[in-house]
């Protein structure tokens, strides 16, 4: 299960995405962030989507890096998963 937490503070939205895996260890990427420019229309849902998308992308990158590391150890060679 992936938990996503949103925090809005003025023109800035931050999202945190955490994967809860079977072994109980949470996997988390960096936080996603969106900042509304002063000339942009105030549409909080857009900032939410951007922040969540960035948090999920970071989580995805973290998962691919962990899988690459595990596979490299098992296969005794470099394995690089990019997508």
C-alpha positions in Angstrom: 0.0 0.0 0.0 1.2 3.5 -0.8 0.3 6.3 1.7 0.4 9.8 0.4 0.4 12.8 2.8 -0.2 16.4 1.5 0.7 19.5 3.4 -0.3 22.9 2.1 1.3 26.0 3.4 0.4 29.2 1.6 1.5 28.9 -2.0 3.6 25.7 -1.3 2.4 22.1 -1.3 4.5 19.2 -0.1 3.7 15.6 -0.6 5.2 12.5 1.0 4.7 9.0 -0.6 5.6 5.9 1.5 5.3 2.3 0.4 4.4 -0.1 3.1 5.9 -3.5 2.2 5.3 -7.0 3.5 8.4 -7.0 5.7 7.1 -4.0 7.6 9.9 -1.7 6.3 8.6 1.5 4.8 10.2 2.7 1.6 10.1 6.5 1.0 11.5 8.7 -1.7 12.2 12.4 -1.4 9.3 14.7 -0.8 7.5 16.2 -3.8 7.0 19.9 -3.8 5.0 22.4 -5.8 5.1 26.2 -5.4 2.6 28.5 -7.0 4.2 31.5 -8.9 2.8 34.9 -7.9 1.2 35.4 -11.4 -0.4 31.9 -11.5 -4.1 31.4 -10.7 -4.9 30.0 -7.3 -5.7 26.4 -8.1 -4.8 24.2 -5.1 -5.7 21.0 -6.9 -3.0 21.6 -9.5 -0.3 22.1 -6.8 -1.6 18.9 -5.1 -1.3 16.9 -8.3 2.2 18.2 -9.1 3.5 17.6 -5.6 2.0 14.1 -5.5 3.4 13.2 -8.9 6.8 14.3 -7.9 6.7 12.3 -4.6 5.6 9.2 -6.5 8.3 9.7 -9.1 10.9 9.9 -6.4 9.4 6.8 -4.7 9.6 5.0 -8.0 13.2 5.9 -8.5 14.0 4.7 -5.0 12.3 1.4 -5.6 14.2 0.9 -8.9 17.5 1.7 -7.2 16.8 -0.8 -4.4 15.8 -3.5 -6.9 18.9 -2.8 -9.0 21.1 -3.2 -6.0 19.5 -6.5 -4.9 19.8 -7.9 -8.4 23.4 -6.8 -8.7 24.2 -8.6 -5.5 22.5 -11.8 -6.7 23.9 -11.8 -10.2 27.4 -10.5 -9.2 27.3 -7.8 -11.9 25.9 -4.4 -12.3 22.2 -4.3 -12.9 20.7 -0.9 -13.7 16.9 -0.6 -14.0 15.8 2.7 -15.4 12.1 2.2 -16.1 
